[in-house]
Amino acid sequence: MFATIKKALFAGAAYAAVLACLPGCMTPEKARREADETAVALATAVWREQTGLTNAFDIARPADVLSLRIALEAVRQGVTNTVFPRIAGCSLGLSTNRLLRLTLDDALRLGARNNRRYQTLKETVYQRALALDDERYAFDNTFSGFLLGALTGSPEINKDVGEGGVGARRRFENGATLTGNMAIDVTKMIREDWHSFEWTGDLTASVPLLRGSAREVVREHLTQAERNLEYALLTFERYRQTYALSVAKAYYSVLRYAQTRRNSDDNARRLDLNWQRAEMMFKAGRMDRIQVDQARTDLLSARQSIITTQQSYEDALDSFKITLGLAPEAPIALDDAELEKLQARMAALAEHQPDALSEYPREDDAMNIALSERRDLMVVRGDVWDAERAVNVAADALRAELTVEGAGRYAASRRQHRDDVDDDTTTSLKLRWSAPWDRRRERNAYRKALVLLDQSRRTLQENEDTVKNEVRAGYRNLVAARLLYENKVESYKVAKMRVDAIDLFTQSGRSSMRDTLEAARDLLSAQNALCSAVVDWRMSDLGLRTTLGILRVRPDGTWDF
């Protein structure tokens, strides 16, 4: 009876041990929280080193993105008193026609938080950070299997994987591996007598001396994981630059279509007045019918241009919404004042700057800046370094293998109703040698690594030449954009004076209808060309900064100049 009670107590103690371990077990919520903390910490450290920023790398998609989509849908359905979330320092609100009017900075901030590709690249950084944590884990102390192995009643140990009982394993950066295991037979103590026990333990060490002993070879997977995280962040930073440029291009493209529509409206009103004047002059016998028909034809053509321009404007606006990560039906409008501010800025630059390149270094210096600052080029250059390390790893595999292996094992047991303990200790020391005679696969792998190294170097050279070409083209584009702007300004002035003069001549009957219509077409063309020249000059400036890799984008998505 007493023996039965002791067995039950021992069984209860084992069960309590299991329950005591359960609170420390990994749950889905705990796994997600710890993974987020680890990934964010790793990504933040590298990001701060690369950019000099002080804020943390945020992987989570902002909650206000969903709130904005809900608010926009509510506005579209006619819901009044809609409240918009405050996003990254910009206060959003409806205009009088119930449209959410965005400035350029608003659009940049909104896109940085809502663009789908933006979020995908952030998640890539997150995944690379977790992969780095996996590789670091390979060099940490690892423990496994004690409780389960102890309760199985089988204290045997699998020496190859270090499992079956309590297991501890450590891999060092010189290639050495230390493994220790211990197992206790608890069921024997429960079934027979609590004085009875059986346990065993061993300790194994393996130290490579030739092949696989170099630190850079052993750490290769860890090194590559560290590099992959850096590449992911460089790619993300490069995308932030190019995305800011694409948002600005799309934003000004919509404004340009809107301005073209306004110019077309003005032209149509001008032609309508001209046609009405022609009708009156025809009825008064001062103009023939063919000139009246010419005026009517140009008026109809102007109205057709309004229709097509409006369609292009709406298409561009919907595409811009998608660029920001919004639904195309979202009630969004752009601030027309942004175009007026841009026109004033370009006019001031044309007046005070001697040439378009006054703020930029010489072309040769600019090429060197681009080669050192371009994030995408850093990634390609890193591929060469990776290929060089791969060659070293493949060369190490060609060497002979010489490994020292030492092991020690101790087993002890005590049977029922016995006071003495049976124990046994064994030790061994081995020297494993593998001559480099059969290295066909390793030979082929080494040659492939050399080929890949040559390919990566050629790719780097090609990318460097491409960047240099982009810099040269960017300089030419900026110079041409400045000259074209000045030309279009003069063209607009001439066209405006011509229209004013033709109007006076037409009223006095001293000009033909053909002259009037040609002047109107030239003025419309000059207005549209001047608007395009303003936008092209600004985009050429932004494009050159992006090409040089010096477009500094703040964490909220706006640029810093």
VOLO-925918 format. One line per 10 residues: number of its first residue (from 1); their letters; for each residue x, z, y of C-alpha. Coordinates in pm, whole numbers. Each point is the difference from the previous one (the first is absolute). Example, Ala and Ser with C-alpha at 12.3 -4.5 7.8 and 13.67 -1.06 7.14 Angstrom:
residues 2
1) AS) 1230/780/-450 ~ 137/-66/344
END
This chain:
residues 561
1) MFATIKKALF) 0/0/0 ~ 276/94/238 ~ 191/-318/-84 ~ -312/-207/75 ~ -38/167/340 ~ 364/-74/84 ~ -49/-363/-98 ~ -307/-24/220 ~ 185/160/290 ~ 288/-241/-38
11) AGAAYAAVLA) -239/-294/-14 ~ -169/129/315 ~ 335/28/171 ~ 79/-361/-87 ~ -340/-110/130 ~ 55/199/319 ~ 335/-174/43 ~ -175/-335/-18 ~ -257/110/260 ~ 279/131/224
21) CLPGCMTPEK) 162/-343/5 ~ -320/-188/85 ~ -3/83/375 ~ 340/-166/33 ~ -114/-316/-173 ~ -21/-323/197 ~ -347/-98/119 ~ -96/-333/162 ~ -40/166/339 ~ 334/178/-27
31) ARREADETAV) 170/-318/-122 ~ -128/-197/297 ~ 96/268/250 ~ 352/46/-136 ~ 57/-375/-30 ~ -110/-50/361 ~ 229/275/124 ~ 297/-140/-190 ~ -55/-365/98 ~ -63/77/366
41) ALATAVWREQ) 308/221/21 ~ 225/-266/-155 ~ -146/-284/210 ~ 16/203/321 ~ 367/84/-46 ~ 99/-365/-45 ~ -237/-125/272 ~ 140/242/258 ~ 353/-103/-89 ~ -84/-369/41
51) TGLTNAFDIA) -213/16/315 ~ 100/319/178 ~ -367/103/21 ~ -90/366/-37 ~ -351/-23/-141 ~ -76/10/-372 ~ -74/-310/-202 ~ -375/14/-57 ~ -117/-166/-320 ~ -369/86/18
61) RPADVLSLRI) -243/-247/151 ~ -154/157/311 ~ -355/126/-42 ~ -99/-132/343 ~ 27/-356/-134 ~ -312/49/-208 ~ -168/177/290 ~ 67/-299/224 ~ -146/-245/-251 ~ -310/217/-31
71) ALEAVRQGVT) -36/21/379 ~ 37/-376/42 ~ -259/-67/-267 ~ -236/242/171 ~ 44/-185/330 ~ -61/-332/-170 ~ -327/133/-140 ~ -111/118/344 ~ 56/375/-35 ~ 28/167/339
81) NTVFPRIAGC) 231/287/106 ~ 268/-102/-249 ~ 309/220/10 ~ 335/-166/-63 ~ 302/186/-143 ~ 307/48/213 ~ 270/-212/-160 ~ 370/55/66 ~ -36/83/367 ~ -252/-271/95
91) SLGLSTNRLL) -354/91/101 ~ -251/-256/-126 ~ -338/-61/155 ~ -267/-263/42 ~ -27/-237/295 ~ -327/-75/177 ~ -83/-275/-251 ~ 52/240/-293 ~ 333/-143/-109 ~ 315/198/-77
101) RLTLDDALRL) 245/-138/254 ~ 366/26/-102 ~ 311/-22/212 ~ 319/-133/-158 ~ 135/351/-54 ~ -330/103/-158 ~ 25/-296/-238 ~ 361/83/-91 ~ -86/362/-72 ~ -310/-89/-195
111) GARNNRRYQT) 180/-261/-208 ~ 284/240/-84 ~ -252/240/-153 ~ -245/-248/-148 ~ 188/-312/-114 ~ -9/-36/-377 ~ 350/-144/-40 ~ 132/283/216 ~ -149/254/-239 ~ 123/-188/-308
121) LKETVYQRAL) 359/13/122 ~ -32/371/71 ~ -124/49/-355 ~ 299/-199/-126 ~ 226/247/178 ~ -194/280/-167 ~ 46/-153/-345 ~ 372/-54/56 ~ 33/364/106 ~ -166/116/-320
131) ALDDERYAFD) 226/-230/-203 ~ 300/162/169 ~ -134/343/-94 ~ -27/-120/-361 ~ 366/-103/-2 ~ 108/329/155 ~ -188/181/-272 ~ 234/-158/-256 ~ 283/219/138 ~ -205/320/27
141) NTFSGFLLGA) -26/280/-250 ~ -293/-77/-230 ~ -187/237/-226 ~ -257/-76/-265 ~ -189/110/-304 ~ 60/373/-37 ~ -356/130/-40 ~ -130/-288/-208 ~ 305/-6/-219 ~ -17/375/-51
151) LTGSPEINKD) -362/-2/-111 ~ 31/-282/-251 ~ 168/217/-262 ~ 274/-261/-26 ~ 312/99/192 ~ 184/-320/-85 ~ 169/-171/292 ~ 29/-369/71 ~ 354/-23/131 ~ -34/-359/120
161) VGEGGVGARR) -270/68/257 ~ 35/375/41 ~ -359/84/-87 ~ -175/214/-259 ~ 73/343/140 ~ 115/116/338 ~ 210/-285/134 ~ 238/-26/293 ~ 188/-312/97 ~ 234/-96/282
171) RFENGATLTG) 165/-331/72 ~ 300/-7/230 ~ 119/-279/229 ~ 315/-50/-206 ~ -214/-104/-297 ~ 23/333/-183 ~ -317/137/-160 ~ -65/363/-95 ~ -297/84/-222 ~ -115/337/-124
181) NMAIDVTKMI) -296/89/-226 ~ -156/311/-149 ~ -308/53/-221 ~ -170/315/-130 ~ -239/9/-294 ~ -289/212/134 ~ -242/-85/-280 ~ 233/158/-257 ~ -14/321/197 ~ -381/-14/1
191) REDWHSFEWT) -51/-103/-363 ~ 255/231/-163 ~ 116/288/209 ~ 87/46/364 ~ 347/114/-110 ~ 55/-345/-151 ~ 131/-280/216 ~ 192/-323/-13 ~ 166/-175/291 ~ 262/-262/54
201) GDLTASVPLL) 190/-137/296 ~ 263/-260/72 ~ 213/-129/286 ~ 128/-359/17 ~ 237/-159/250 ~ 92/-367/33 ~ 274/-120/237 ~ 89/-372/30 ~ 362/-70/81 ~ 8/-378/40
211) RGSAREVVRE) -318/-211/-1 ~ -277/163/199 ~ 218/267/157 ~ 33/-141/354 ~ -215/184/254 ~ -126/-319/168 ~ -106/-136/-339 ~ -183/315/-104 ~ -175/23/338 ~ -89/-369/18
221) HLTQAERNLE) -375/44/-56 ~ -8/284/252 ~ 202/-201/251 ~ -229/-299/-41 ~ -306/221/49 ~ 151/134/323 ~ 70/-355/117 ~ -351/-113/-93 ~ -150/270/221 ~ 221/-109/288
231) YALLTFERYR) -98/-365/-54 ~ -370/89/-4 ~ 33/179/332 ~ 204/-284/151 ~ -266/-247/-113 ~ -268/221/149 ~ 184/26/332 ~ 49/-376/13 ~ -368/-51/-66 ~ -87/239/282
241) QTYALSVAKA) 194/-226/237 ~ -144/-328/-126 ~ -349/147/-22 ~ 9/118/362 ~ 105/-352/99 ~ -279/-158/-208 ~ -260/233/155 ~ 118/-93/350 ~ -9/-371/-84 ~ -349/26/-146
251) YYSVLRYAQT) -120/212/293 ~ 124/-242/266 ~ -122/-294/-204 ~ -355/138/19 ~ 40/59/374 ~ 131/-353/42 ~ -310/-141/-171 ~ -215/218/223 ~ 180/-129/309 ~ -35/-357/-124
261) RRNSDDNARR) -371/61/-41 ~ -24/126/359 ~ 198/-299/123 ~ -234/-229/-191 ~ -302/172/155 ~ 145/-47/349 ~ 78/-363/-75 ~ -353/-60/-131 ~ -152/155/313 ~ 226/-214/215
271) LDLNWQRAEM) -96/-315/-189 ~ -368/94/12 ~ 17/24/380 ~ 191/-325/9 ~ -264/-172/-212 ~ -283/133/217 ~ 185/-120/310 ~ 46/-338/-163 ~ -372/-22/-77 ~ -89/71/362
281) MFKAGRMDRI) 253/-253/124 ~ -139/-258/-245 ~ -352/58/127 ~ 130/-38/354 ~ 163/-331/-98 ~ 352/127/57 ~ 114/-12/-367 ~ -63/-235/-287 ~ -151/102/-336 ~ 321/-43/-202
291) QVDQARTDLL) 175/275/195 ~ -300/231/-49 ~ 16/-66/-373 ~ 370/79/-1 ~ -74/335/160 ~ -273/69/-255 ~ 230/-93/-290 ~ 273/238/111 ~ -257/277/48 ~ -123/-42/-358
301) SARQSIITTQ) 358/-1/-125 ~ 69/322/192 ~ -303/166/-158 ~ 121/-107/-342 ~ 340/153/79 ~ -173/330/79 ~ -163/2/-342 ~ 323/-68/-190 ~ 197/246/213 ~ -257/272/-63
311) QSYEDALDSF) 21/-66/-373 ~ 381/23/10 ~ -24/323/197 ~ -234/160/-252 ~ 216/-113/-294 ~ 312/142/165 ~ -177/328/77 ~ -119/41/-361 ~ 350/-73/-129 ~ 138/256/242
321) KITLGLAPEA) -240/263/-133 ~ 125/-64/-353 ~ 359/29/126 ~ -88/349/121 ~ -161/82/-334 ~ -356/-6/136 ~ -304/-182/-128 ~ -62/-339/170 ~ -348/107/106 ~ 131/306/188
331) PIALDDAELE) -120/3/365 ~ 343/-37/158 ~ 97/-159/331 ~ 338/-31/169 ~ 88/106/351 ~ 26/-308/224 ~ 200/206/249 ~ 294/-15/-243 ~ 37/-372/71 ~ -14/59/375
341) KLQARMAALA) 270/268/-28 ~ 211/-235/-209 ~ -34/-279/256 ~ 103/236/278 ~ 295/125/-204 ~ 126/-348/-78 ~ -37/-105/363 ~ 206/302/109 ~ 268/-79/-258 ~ 16/-362/112
351) EHQPDALSEY) 46/115/358 ~ 263/268/-55 ~ 193/-108/-310 ~ 255/-278/53 ~ -52/-136/-353 ~ -179/84/-322 ~ 311/141/-171 ~ 116/237/272 ~ -95/305/-211 ~ 167/-129/-316
361) PREDDAMNIA) 368/-10/-107 ~ 195/-315/-65 ~ -116/-203/-298 ~ 303/89/-215 ~ -48/369/68 ~ -370/-34/-74 ~ 81/-144/-342 ~ 216/301/-81 ~ -278/231/117 ~ -249/-175/-226
371) LSERRDLMVV) 235/16/-300 ~ 38/375/44 ~ -356/91/106 ~ -227/-214/-217 ~ -159/223/-265 ~ -80/-285/-236 ~ 364/-110/12 ~ 106/356/-86 ~ -207/-26/-317 ~ 165/-329/-99
381) RGDVWDAERA) 342/148/73 ~ -94/296/-218 ~ -82/-239/-285 ~ 365/-109/7 ~ 114/361/-28 ~ -240/51/-289 ~ 139/-308/-174 ~ 356/128/46 ~ -92/330/-161 ~ -173/-186/-284
391) VNVAADALRA) 328/-184/-65 ~ 188/331/-20 ~ -257/143/-240 ~ 18/-310/-218 ~ 381/16/4 ~ -12/364/-110 ~ -211/-101/-300 ~ 288/-220/-121 ~ 227/300/-52 ~ 53/195/-320
401) ELTVEGAGRY) -218/300/-66 ~ 168/335/-48 ~ -226/304/0 ~ 72/363/-82 ~ -293/181/-162 ~ -10/372/-63 ~ -282/198/-162 ~ -70/357/-98 ~ -295/133/-203 ~ -113/354/-77
411) AASRRQHRDD) -290/92/-229 ~ -126/350/-81 ~ -286/136/-211 ~ -129/328/-139 ~ -245/20/-288 ~ -278/248/-61 ~ 109/356/-95 ~ 370/-81/63 ~ 220/164/256 ~ 289/-247/-8
421) VDDDTTTSLK) 2/-332/187 ~ 112/-324/-156 ~ 185/-215/253 ~ 209/-313/-7 ~ 225/-156/262 ~ 132/-356/-10 ~ 214/-190/248 ~ 123/-357/16 ~ 220/-218/217 ~ -15/-379/-27
431) LRWSAPWDRR) 177/-289/164 ~ -207/-317/2 ~ 196/-320/51 ~ -129/-353/31 ~ 256/-273/52 ~ -91/-281/242 ~ 7/-268/-268 ~ -368/-97/-9 ~ -107/-33/361 ~ -189/-330/-3
441) RERNAYRKAL) -309/131/176 ~ 209/199/244 ~ 214/-308/65 ~ -306/-211/77 ~ -148/272/218 ~ 324/22/197 ~ 8/-375/59 ~ -365/1/108 ~ 77/279/243 ~ 279/-209/154
451) VLLDQSRRTL) -237/-295/39 ~ -261/221/165 ~ 267/134/234 ~ 90/-354/107 ~ -367/-81/50 ~ -58/309/212 ~ 299/-86/219 ~ -129/-354/52 ~ -342/137/82 ~ 156/233/257
461) QENEDTVKNE) 192/-286/158 ~ -314/-211/15 ~ -199/281/159 ~ 273/67/254 ~ 6/-367/94 ~ -379/1/25 ~ 9/301/231 ~ 263/-167/219 ~ -216/-312/17 ~ -302/211/94
471) VRAGYRNLVA) 200/162/281 ~ 114/-336/135 ~ -354/-136/-24 ~ -136/315/166 ~ 235/-44/294 ~ -101/-364/38 ~ -369/86/-28 ~ 23/270/266 ~ 184/-227/243 ~ -245/-282/-62
481) ARLLYENKVE) -298/234/35 ~ 122/118/340 ~ 56/-356/122 ~ -335/-117/-135 ~ -171/288/175 ~ 151/-98/333 ~ -97/-360/-63 ~ -359/93/-87 ~ -29/212/314 ~ 89/-300/212
491) SYKVAKMRVD) -227/-225/-205 ~ -291/234/60 ~ 66/11/374 ~ 9/-378/21 ~ -313/-39/-211 ~ -188/257/212 ~ 96/-167/327 ~ -97/-338/-144 ~ -346/122/-99 ~ -56/155/344
501) AIDLFTQSGR) 107/-323/169 ~ -209/-220/-230 ~ -310/212/71 ~ 39/-67/372 ~ 61/-370/-55 ~ -301/-26/-234 ~ -232/159/254 ~ 116/-248/262 ~ -25/-291/-245 ~ 373/-75/13
511) SSMRDTLEAA) 75/52/-375 ~ -135/-142/-323 ~ -166/195/-279 ~ 292/-79/-226 ~ 239/182/234 ~ -231/301/9 ~ -34/22/-377 ~ 371/-47/-61 ~ 78/277/248 ~ -245/233/-175
521) RDLLSAQNAL) 154/-73/-341 ~ 350/53/135 ~ -99/332/154 ~ -154/124/-326 ~ 307/-108/-192 ~ 230/169/253 ~ -199/326/-16 ~ 12/11/-379 ~ 367/-99/-7 ~ 93/271/250
531) CSAVVDWRMS) -180/266/-205 ~ 179/-120/-315 ~ 335/-2/183 ~ -45/362/108 ~ -80/111/-355 ~ 276/-213/-154 ~ 261/143/235 ~ -101/355/-86 ~ -13/-75/-373 ~ 341/-170/15
541) DLGLRTTLGI) 142/317/154 ~ -159/223/-263 ~ 98/-243/-275 ~ 366/4/105 ~ 6/379/3 ~ -149/-1/-349 ~ 253/-259/-115 ~ 283/219/129 ~ -155/303/-169 ~ -8/196/326
551) LRVRPDGTWD) -377/22/44 ~ -42/377/-17 ~ -340/94/-133 ~ -127/353/52 ~ -161/192/-288 ~ -344/-78/145 ~ 67/-376/-22 ~ 65/-79/368 ~ 336/-134/114 ~ 248/189/214
561) F) 73/-224/301
END
